[in-house]
């Protein structure tokens, strides 16, 4: 099965007992945006998980702006909204920030295999004529056992150790102007990791903010086929998940540098490049 489901499929299965739907809408510049949106109207039976408060941990000197939370705490939060290993999880957002893809990646990292993203998000849902609700249903306690998949994650040390390896490539998922160091609206330093290739994550979406076809994605990422190891990064490990799920859809097996640019620049000795590579 694909990493994505369509609104029609979700509507047909929305009341299934084994289905958990999670609203992941968020805005990095407005910390309460996602919660407000959820309360103003969400897909039936959906629960809300906050990308920064629930899917990210405490910010420290190193680790980036959106580090992984304590996994035991995360396990409890997942169980509180009914997530179990045998449940099918559908995540959605609205395409502005890769919140749904962050949840998808996190569950994959924790060993949950039945997690999917609603292609096109909540906008595709309403475009198909399906309604939203303000009703918040009571959750049934889940039981989620963690089985870490360390093949999908990496850190600053592994990145630094492999930078001179010709079969290794860093893919920067940020907007081109941030990659080039022309602007930096969030982090303290501008630029990119030397040698990184720029593939803006939103380029995997079409005009309707749906993920492009496999053929289009294969064409988009064809320049990366020669590499044995691909590391994805963005600003803080959220939007990079948009590229991750797109690559996974066509058979690539990348790793996510969770700390990403915000972690890289927390080490004063780390080099910084600007402009095009």
RAVENDA-V659281 format. One record per residue. N is the residue number from 1. PHI is phi in whole degrees, 0 to 359 (* if undefined). OMEGA is omega in degrees with one decimal (999 if undefined). D_LAST is the distance of its C-alpha to the last C-alpha in Angstrom with 2 decimals. Layout:
# RAVENDA-V659281
{{N & PHI & OMEGA & D_LAST} {N & PHI & OMEGA & D_LAST}}
This chain:
# RAVENDA-V659281
{{1 & * & 176.8 & 36.55} {2 & 299 & 174.1 & 33.33} {3 & 283 & -173.2 & 31.56} {4 & 236 & 170.3 & 32.84} {5 & 237 & 179.1 & 36.25} {6 & 262 & 179.5 & 37.44} {7 & 305 & -179.2 & 39.71} {8 & 299 & 179.1 & 42.68} {9 & 298 & -178.4 & 42.42} {10 & 296 & 179.4 & 42.15} {11 & 298 & -179.4 & 45.11} {12 & 290 & -174.8 & 47.19} {13 & 246 & -169.5 & 46.53} {14 & 300 & -179.0 & 46.34} {15 & 259 & 178.7 & 49.66} {16 & 297 & -179.3 & 49.13} {17 & 295 & -175.4 & 50.16} {18 & 266 & -176.4 & 47.26} {19 & 250 & 174.3 & 44.58} {20 & 238 & -179.4 & 42.75} {21 & 250 & -176.7 & 40.70} {22 & 236 & 175.6 & 38.33} {23 & 273 & -176.4 & 37.11} {24 & 240 & -179.2 & 33.68} {25 & 296 & -175.7 & 33.06} {26 & 197 & 175.1 & 31.33} {27 & 216 & -177.5 & 29.63} {28 & 297 & -178.3 & 27.67} {29 & 265 & -178.5 & 29.13} {30 & 220 & -170.1 & 32.68} {31 & 297 & -178.4 & 33.81} {32 & 258 & -175.5 & 36.98} {33 & 302 & -176.3 & 35.60} {34 & 299 & -179.9 & 35.67} {35 & 297 & 178.5 & 39.17} {36 & 298 & 179.8 & 40.48} {37 & 300 & -179.5 & 39.17} {38 & 299 & -178.6 & 40.75} {39 & 291 & 179.5 & 44.05} {40 & 280 & 178.7 & 44.11} {41 & 157 & -178.4 & 43.80} {42 & 218 & 177.4 & 42.27} {43 & 292 & -178.1 & 42.73} {44 & 310 & 176.1 & 46.09} {45 & 73 & -177.9 & 46.36} {46 & 284 & 170.4 & 42.86} {47 & 252 & -177.8 & 42.31} {48 & 248 & 170.3 & 39.71} {49 & 236 & -176.6 & 37.21} {50 & 278 & -176.7 & 35.20} {51 & 301 & -178.1 & 31.47} {52 & 270 & -175.3 & 31.54} {53 & 274 & -176.7 & 35.15} {54 & 254 & -174.3 & 35.70} {55 & 262 & 176.4 & 32.40} {56 & 226 & -178.1 & 30.90} {57 & 253 & -178.5 & 32.47} {58 & 291 & 178.7 & 33.18} {59 & 281 & 179.9 & 30.32} {60 & 236 & -178.5 & 30.45} {61 & 301 & 177.9 & 28.65} {62 & 237 & 179.0 & 26.09} {63 & 113 & 176.7 & 25.33} {64 & 90 & -176.6 & 23.68} {65 & 284 & -177.3 & 25.28} {66 & 227 & -178.8 & 26.50} {67 & 292 & 176.2 & 27.50} {68 & 295 & 176.4 & 29.78} {69 & 286 & 171.7 & 33.41} {70 & 304 & -171.9 & 36.19} {71 & 293 & 176.6 & 36.71} {72 & 290 & 176.0 & 40.49} {73 & 293 & 179.2 & 40.33} {74 & 298 & 177.6 & 37.99} {75 & 304 & 179.9 & 40.42} {76 & 295 & 179.0 & 43.25} {77 & 293 & 177.1 & 41.42} {78 & 296 & -179.4 & 40.67} {79 & 296 & -178.3 & 44.29} {80 & 294 & 176.6 & 45.56} {81 & 258 & 172.2 & 44.19} {82 & 94 & -177.8 & 45.60} {83 & 287 & 173.8 & 42.68} {84 & 231 & -178.5 & 44.03} {85 & 296 & -177.0 & 42.67} {86 & 265 & 178.8 & 44.74} {87 & 273 & 171.9 & 43.80} {88 & 267 & -176.8 & 41.35} {89 & 251 & 175.6 & 38.90} {90 & 244 & 178.9 & 37.40} {91 & 253 & 175.6 & 34.81} {92 & 216 & 172.7 & 34.02} {93 & 216 & 178.2 & 32.32} {94 & 229 & 173.4 & 31.58} {95 & 90 & -179.4 & 27.90} {96 & 283 & 178.6 & 26.77} {97 & 225 & -174.9 & 25.69} {98 & 279 & -179.5 & 25.39} {99 & 292 & 179.8 & 28.61} {100 & 295 & 179.7 & 30.31} {101 & 290 & 174.7 & 27.41} {102 & 296 & 177.7 & 27.38} {103 & 297 & 177.9 & 31.09} {104 & 304 & -178.7 & 30.61} {105 & 296 & -178.2 & 28.09} {106 & 298 & 179.5 & 30.37} {107 & 293 & 175.1 & 33.39} {108 & 298 & 178.3 & 31.67} {109 & 298 & -178.7 & 30.74} {110 & 276 & 173.5 & 34.38} {111 & 96 & 177.9 & 35.70} {112 & 268 & -173.5 & 36.81} {113 & 260 & -176.4 & 36.32} {114 & 253 & 178.8 & 37.96} {115 & 232 & -174.6 & 35.53} {116 & 220 & 178.4 & 34.16} {117 & 245 & 175.4 & 32.54} {118 & 288 & -176.2 & 34.40} {119 & 293 & -177.1 & 32.21} {120 & 90 & 174.6 & 31.94} {121 & 64 & -174.9 & 33.44} {122 & 295 & 179.4 & 36.44} {123 & 291 & 175.6 & 35.82} {124 & 293 & 178.6 & 36.27} {125 & 299 & -178.5 & 39.38} {126 & 288 & 178.2 & 41.01} {127 & 297 & 177.8 & 40.02} {128 & 281 & 176.8 & 42.07} {129 & 94 & 179.5 & 44.98} {130 & 277 & -172.8 & 45.12} {131 & 274 & 171.8 & 46.39} {132 & 252 & 179.6 & 45.18} {133 & 224 & 172.7 & 47.47} {134 & 257 & -178.7 & 47.93} {135 & 288 & 178.6 & 49.96} {136 & 247 & -175.7 & 48.62} {137 & 280 & 177.9 & 50.17} {138 & 287 & -179.4 & 51.31} {139 & 275 & 171.9 & 49.10} {140 & 262 & -176.3 & 50.59} {141 & 304 & 177.7 & 49.52} {142 & 264 & 174.9 & 47.12} {143 & 222 & -173.1 & 46.78} {144 & 241 & 178.4 & 43.29} {145 & 258 & -177.2 & 42.75} {146 & 278 & 175.5 & 39.31} {147 & 223 & -169.1 & 37.99} {148 & 301 & 173.7 & 34.46} {149 & 252 & -175.7 & 31.85} {150 & 284 & 177.0 & 29.46} {151 & 282 & -176.0 & 27.42} {152 & 249 & -173.7 & 25.57} {153 & 224 & 174.5 & 24.59} {154 & 212 & -178.0 & 22.64} {155 & 221 & -175.3 & 22.12} {156 & 299 & -176.7 & 20.15} {157 & 289 & 177.6 & 21.92} {158 & 294 & 178.0 & 21.14} {159 & 298 & -178.5 & 17.43} {160 & 297 & -177.8 & 17.49} {161 & 290 & -175.0 & 19.71} {162 & 248 & -174.0 & 17.49} {163 & 297 & -180.0 & 14.01} {164 & 266 & -179.1 & 14.83} {165 & 275 & -175.9 & 16.34} {166 & 291 & 179.3 & 14.93} {167 & 265 & -177.1 & 16.82} {168 & 245 & 178.1 & 15.32} {169 & 218 & 174.3 & 12.40} {170 & 259 & 177.5 & 11.79} {171 & 248 & 179.4 & 11.77} {172 & 271 & -172.9 & 11.53} {173 & 266 & -178.2 & 14.38} {174 & 281 & 177.7 & 14.50} {175 & 299 & -175.5 & 14.59} {176 & 305 & -178.0 & 11.53} {177 & 291 & 174.5 & 12.97} {178 & 285 & 177.1 & 13.33} {179 & 303 & -177.8 & 9.86} {180 & 286 & 179.5 & 8.74} {181 & 83 & -179.3 & 11.79} {182 & 285 & 176.2 & 13.96} {183 & 220 & 173.0 & 16.72} {184 & 209 & -174.2 & 17.91} {185 & 282 & -172.5 & 21.35} {186 & 238 & -172.1 & 22.17} {187 & 270 & -172.3 & 20.65} {188 & 284 & -179.8 & 21.34} {189 & 231 & -179.2 & 17.85} {190 & 254 & 178.0 & 14.81} {191 & 124 & -179.6 & 11.12} {192 & 211 & 176.8 & 9.62} {193 & 291 & -178.9 & 10.12} {194 & 306 & 179.2 & 7.93} {195 & 91 & -178.3 & 6.57} {196 & 293 & 173.6 & 7.45} {197 & 262 & -177.0 & 7.16} {198 & 262 & 172.5 & 8.71} {199 & 231 & -178.4 & 12.25} {200 & 303 & -172.2 & 14.52} {201 & 297 & -178.0 & 17.81} {202 & 287 & 176.3 & 19.97} {203 & 286 & 175.0 & 18.68} {204 & 272 & -179.9 & 20.97} {205 & 254 & 174.1 & 23.89} {206 & 269 & -175.9 & 25.95} {207 & 295 & 178.2 & 27.65} {208 & 268 & -179.2 & 30.35} {209 & 63 & 171.4 & 27.94} {210 & 260 & 177.8 & 28.98} {211 & 294 & -178.5 & 26.71} {212 & 292 & -179.6 & 26.05} {213 & 292 & 178.6 & 27.92} {214 & 301 & 179.2 & 27.03} {215 & 299 & 179.1 & 26.46} {216 & 294 & 179.6 & 23.97} {217 & 293 & 177.9 & 22.15} {218 & 298 & 177.4 & 22.11} {219 & 293 & -177.9 & 20.56} {220 & 297 & -174.2 & 17.92} {221 & 259 & -173.4 & 16.90} {222 & 300 & -179.6 & 17.69} {223 & 289 & -178.8 & 14.25} {224 & 258 & -175.7 & 14.85} {225 & 295 & -176.5 & 18.29} {226 & 283 & -176.8 & 17.49} {227 & 265 & 178.6 & 16.77} {228 & 277 & -179.6 & 19.91} {229 & 224 & -179.6 & 18.78} {230 & 242 & 176.6 & 16.71} {231 & 249 & 178.7 & 16.52} {232 & 262 & 172.8 & 16.35} {233 & 217 & 176.8 & 15.97} {234 & 217 & 175.8 & 16.37} {235 & 273 & -176.9 & 18.17} {236 & 211 & 174.1 & 21.28} {237 & 88 & 177.3 & 21.71} {238 & 253 & -177.0 & 23.30} {239 & 295 & 175.9 & 21.03} {240 & 301 & 178.7 & 19.15} {241 & 292 & 175.3 & 22.58} {242 & 294 & 174.4 & 22.28} {243 & 292 & -177.4 & 19.53} {244 & 299 & -176.2 & 21.59} {245 & 293 & 178.1 & 24.77} {246 & 293 & 177.6 & 23.20} {247 & 294 & 179.4 & 21.74} {248 & 299 & -179.2 & 25.08} {249 & 298 & -177.2 & 26.89} {250 & 249 & 170.1 & 25.56} {251 & 99 & 175.0 & 25.94} {252 & 288 & 178.2 & 22.70} {253 & 233 & -178.3 & 23.48} {254 & 281 & 170.0 & 20.68} {255 & 241 & 177.2 & 21.25} {256 & 257 & 170.2 & 20.87} {257 & 275 & -169.7 & 19.76} {258 & 300 & -178.7 & 22.44} {259 & 294 & 175.0 & 21.77} {260 & 54 & -173.9 & 18.10} {261 & 302 & -177.5 & 16.36} {262 & 294 & 173.4 & 19.85} {263 & 279 & -177.6 & 20.84} {264 & 306 & -176.2 & 17.80} {265 & 281 & 176.8 & 18.43} {266 & 283 & 175.7 & 22.13} {267 & 256 & -174.7 & 21.68} {268 & 301 & -176.9 & 21.49} {269 & 280 & -177.9 & 20.34} {270 & 288 & -178.8 & 17.12} {271 & 289 & -179.9 & 14.00} {272 & 228 & 176.7 & 11.79} {273 & 247 & 176.0 & 8.35} {274 & 225 & -177.8 & 8.08} {275 & 81 & 178.9 & 6.63} {276 & 276 & 175.9 & 3.81} {277 & 277 & 999 & 0.00}}
